């Protein structure tokens, strides 16, 4: 009988979670749009490997590694105050997910062709320093991540949605009044919970209680920032 092992789990179904986040982000966007100053931000970063494991028992487990690679994205930032703002963000990464599984009755390995999409909203807090061309910042991100299984096998699903959060620290270096170079370090995380999920592998354990691994993706990079709104 064809069975699959749960690797990444999701607390809600894709459709309901996407609807909730879409409504929340739309409300935040409408609220922030009327505040005036707007920046368009373009991002590029390298994300590092992240290992995870999921155990059903001592001889039923799966181990995997989300491979590091290039991540790109864009954000629309609304100034709510001189020192802080709100940014709506999208990040995308295409990578490989090699997994090793052992179900007690058989073991093996495979590589999943994986797409990772983060849709986030985050606060941006700026630090005031004497040099007006240097603008340090930091902030917390909240939103969702959509995993795409580009080559599903058997009855595997092709996309899965999870709650996500992130942290970032960076600096804007203003080359002109309208254009800045961004340098940034960030941590993005997909939080695991019980119920439904991403199933990978064949010939092993089915439903059951397991441990859950939270995914952490650390990245270093930067980008460009463009002032496109009315400026004082």
C-alpha positions in Angstrom: 0.0 0.0 0.0 1.4 3.4 -1.0 2.0 5.6 2.0 3.9 8.8 2.7 5.6 10.4 5.7 4.8 13.8 7.0 7.7 16.2 6.8 6.3 19.8 7.0 3.0 20.3 8.7 0.5 23.1 8.5 -2.1 24.3 11.1 -4.7 25.4 8.5 -5.7 24.6 5.0 -4.1 26.7 2.2 -7.3 28.4 1.1 -8.4 29.7 4.5 -4.9 30.9 5.5 -4.4 32.6 2.1 -7.7 34.4 2.5 -7.0 35.6 6.0 -3.5 37.0 5.1 -4.8 38.6 1.9 -7.5 40.5 3.9 -5.0 41.5 6.6 -2.4 42.8 4.1 -5.1 44.6 2.1 -6.3 46.5 5.3 -2.7 47.4 6.2 -2.0 48.6 2.7 -5.1 50.9 2.6 -4.2 52.2 6.1 -0.6 53.0 5.3 -1.2 54.4 1.8 -2.7 57.5 3.1 0.4 58.4 5.1 2.4 59.9 2.3 6.0 58.9 1.7 6.5 55.6 -0.2 9.6 53.6 -1.0 9.9 50.8 -3.6 12.5 48.2 -2.4 14.2 45.5 -4.5 16.0 42.7 -2.7 18.6 40.0 -3.4 20.2 37.7 -0.9 22.0 34.4 -0.4 20.2 32.0 2.0 22.2 29.3 3.8 21.4 25.6 4.1 19.0 24.5 6.8 18.7 20.9 8.1 15.6 19.4 9.7 14.3 16.1 10.8 11.0 14.5 11.6 10.7 11.3 13.8 7.7 9.0 14.1 9.7 6.5 16.1 13.4 5.4 16.5 13.2 3.6 13.1 10.7 5.8 11.3 12.1 9.1 10.5 13.1 11.5 7.7 16.0 13.9 7.4 16.3 16.7 4.9 18.2 19.9 4.0 16.8 22.9 2.3 19.7 23.9 0.1 21.0 27.5 0.2 20.8 29.7 -2.8 19.7 33.0 -4.3 16.6 34.7 -3.0 15.0 37.7 -4.7 12.1 39.9 -3.7 10.4 43.3 -3.6 8.7 45.4 -1.1 6.5 48.5 -0.9 7.2 50.6 2.2 4.9 53.3 3.6 6.3 55.9 6.0 4.0 56.2 9.0 6.4 58.4 10.9 9.8 59.9 10.4 11.4 57.0 12.3 9.2 54.0 11.4 7.1 52.6 8.6 5.3 49.5 7.3 6.5 47.4 4.4 4.6 44.7 2.4 7.1 42.2 1.1 7.4 39.2 -1.3 10.4 36.9 -1.3 11.0 34.0 -3.8 13.6 31.2 -3.7 13.9 28.1 -6.0 16.0 25.4 -4.5 16.5 21.6 -3.9 15.3 19.6 -0.9 17.4 16.4 -0.6 15.8 14.0 1.9 16.8 10.7 3.5 14.1 8.5 4.9 13.9 5.2 6.9 10.5 3.7 7.5 11.6 0.5 9.3 10.4 -1.5 6.3 12.6 0.3 3.8 14.8 3.3 3.4 16.0 5.6 0.5 16.5 9.1 -0.7 15.2 11.6 -3.2 15.5 15.3 -4.1 12.5 17.5 -4.2 12.4 20.5 -6.6 11.2 23.2 -4.2 9.9 26.7 -4.6 9.5 29.0 -1.5 7.3 32.1 -1.5 7.2 34.4 1.5 4.4 37.0 1.7 5.0 39.2 4.7 4.1 42.5 6.4 6.7 44.1 8.7 7.5 47.2 10.7 10.6 49.1 9.9 12.3 51.1 12.7 15.0 53.6 11.7 17.9 54.8 13.9 18.7 58.5 13.8 22.4 59.2 13.4 24.2 62.5 12.4 25.1 61.2 8.9 21.9 61.7 6.9 23.2 59.4 4.1 23.5 56.4 6.4 20.2 55.0 7.7 20.3 51.9 9.9 17.1 50.0 10.4 15.6 46.8 11.8 12.2 45.2 12.2 9.9 42.2 12.7 8.1 40.4 9.8 4.9 38.4 10.0 3.0 36.6 7.2 2.9 33.3 5.4 5.1 31.0 3.4 3.9 28.9 0.4 6.0 25.8 -0.4 5.7 24.5 -4.0 6.5 20.9 -4.6 7.3 21.2 -8.4 7.5 17.5 -9.0 4.9 15.8 -6.8 4.9 12.0 -6.7 1.9 9.7 -6.1 -0.8 11.6 -4.3 1.6 14.3 -2.9 0.1 17.9 -2.9 1.9 20.5 -5.0 1.6 23.5 -2.6 1.4 24.0 1.2 1.0 27.2 3.3 2.4 28.0 6.7 2.5 30.9 9.1 5.9 32.6 8.9 7.9 35.2 10.8 11.2 37.0 10.4 13.7 39.4 11.7 16.1 41.7 9.9 18.8 44.3 10.4 20.2 46.5 7.7 21.3 49.9 6.5 20.3 52.2 3.7 23.2 54.1 2.1 21.7 57.0 0.1 23.6 57.7 -3.1 21.2 60.4 -4.1 18.1 62.0 -2.7 15.9 59.3 -4.3 18.1 56.1 -4.5 19.8 54.1 -1.8 21.9 50.9 -1.6 20.6 48.4 0.9 22.7 46.0 3.0 20.7 43.5 5.1 20.9 40.4 7.2 17.7 38.5 7.8 16.2 35.4 9.4 13.0 33.9 8.0 11.2 31.0 9.7 8.3 28.7 8.8 6.6 27.5 12.1 5.5 23.9 12.4 2.2 22.7 14.0 -0.1 19.7 14.0 -2.6 18.9 11.2 -2.3 18.4 7.4 0.9 18.9 5.6 3.6 18.3 3.1 4.1 14.5 2.6 7.3 13.2 1.0 8.6 9.7 0.4 7.0 6.4 -0.4 6.6 2.9 1.2 6.6 4.0 4.9 4.6 5.3 7.8 1.2 7.0 7.4 -0.7 8.9 9.9 0.5 9.2 13.4 2.1 11.5 16.0 5.5 12.8 15.2 8.0 15.5 16.1 7.9 18.7 14.1 10.9 20.8 12.8 10.7 24.5 12.4 12.6 25.8 9.4 15.0 28.7 9.7 16.5 30.4 6.7 19.3 32.9 7.4 20.3 35.2 4.6 22.8 38.0 3.7 22.3 40.4 0.9 20.9 43.8 0.0 19.2 45.7 -2.8 18.1 49.1 -3.8 15.5 51.5 -2.4 13.7 54.1 -4.5 11.6 57.0 -3.1 8.5 57.2 -5.2 6.0 59.0 -3.0 5.7 62.7 -2.1 8.6 63.8 -0.1 8.8 66.6 2.4 
